Amino acid sequence: MDAEIDELPAPEPTRMGSRRALVYLGLCLVLVGLNLRTVFSSFSAVLPEVTAQAALPGWAVVVLTTVPVTLLGLFAPLAPVLARRFGPERVLLGAMAVLTAGLLLRPAGPPHLPALLAGTAACGAAIALCNVLLPGLVKRDFPHRLGLMGGLYTTAICASAALGAGFTYPVYTATGEWTRALWFWALPAAVVLFLFLPIAVRQRAVRHQVAKDGVNVWRSPVAWQVTIFMVLQAMMSFSVFAWLAPILRERGVDGGTAGLIVSVCIVLQMLGSLFAPALAARFRDQRAINTVVALMTGAGFALSIFGPLELVWVWAGLLGLGQGSLTAVALTMIMLRTRDGHTAAHLSGMMQGVGYGLGSTGTLMVGQLHQATGSFTTAGILFLAVGLLAAVFGYRAGRNRFVGE
C-alpha cells in the first residue's frame, strides 16, 4: 500500500545530502522492518509464564493475542491522512516512538493487565502505520534499487518474527522474569528511533491534495475474491505468531525448543516467500499454486496440533513453507490482478484494512476454542476448514481476470 499514491503534487524524495546519507536512510528503513513483528512472537513465546505469574484471566489472553492484529486493519487507512498532513518521515518517526513506548509499557506493573492491554494496543497501532508507510518510502526513495530494498525490508519483517520467537524465552531463562524478556524488545526499537530522528526532523512538510479518480475496488468482484483470500491467509498467519509456541508447549515441548521450532518455521516462511511470487508470475493464472499453498498451510497447522509429536519438525516445516508461499502469493495478487499502480495501491489498502481486521478473528477463535474445550484440537479442525476455504477463494482469485474489468 503506497500512502502517497493519490497525492497532488507528487511527493518529492526524502531530502538526503549524499549517497552515503541515502545508504543510511535505507539502513534505517530496514531496521524499522526488523521491529515490526517482535511484538507478536515475543509475547507468545512466554505466554504460559505471563498467564501464570500475572494471573491473567482467559478473556485477557484472547484479547492480547487478537487486538494487535485488529489494529493493523483499523489504523492502516489513517496512515495516508497523517502522511499528507505531516510528511511520511515524521509520521514514521512518531510511529516508532509509539512502538517504543508501547514495548516499554507492556510489561509494567503490578498490576500487569492494564499495562499489557495499553502497551499492546499502542504497538498494534504503531505497526499499522509503519506497514503502510514503509513500501511508499522504499518505492519513492529507491526507484533504481526497488528489488533490493523491497527484498531487504520484507526479509527484515520476517526475521523480526523469528527473532522474537527464538530469543524471548532464552532471555526469560537468563533473567528469570518475563517482564525483562518483553522489555528487551524495546531496546532495538529505541535504537532505530534515535537513528531515524535526524532524517525525519530535516524533512519539510508539504500539504498535498488527493486525486479522486481511478477504479473503485470496493465494487469489484475480483477485488473481493483477492481480499477474502487475504483474510483467510491472515487468519492462519497471525495465529502462527500468536499460538504455535503455546500449542507446542501444551503438547510437552519445552519453552526453548518450542521457540526454536517457531523460529525455524518462520525462516522457512521467508524461503517460501522468496520463490512463490516468481513462480506464480510465470503462469497465466495462479489457480493451481494458490490452491496448493493454501492446503499446505491448513494441513501443516492442523498436524502441528494433533499430528504425531515425533514428526513435529516436519509439520512445522510444511506449515512454514506453505504459510510463507501463501502470504507471498496473496500479496502478489495485487500486482497480477490490476493494470496500473493506482488500482494496485487501492486494492492493497482494501486488503490491509479488511484482511488484517477480519484476519484477527483467527487468533480470537483459537483462544476462544481453547478456553471452551481446554485443548487446541478443535483449533486444528478449524484450520483445516480455513485452509480449505483459502484454497477455494485462492482458486477464484487466481483466474486471469483484472480489477475493474
Beta strands, then each sheet from edge to edge (+ up, - down):
strand 1: 7-8
strand 2: 209-210
sheet 1: 1+ 2-
end
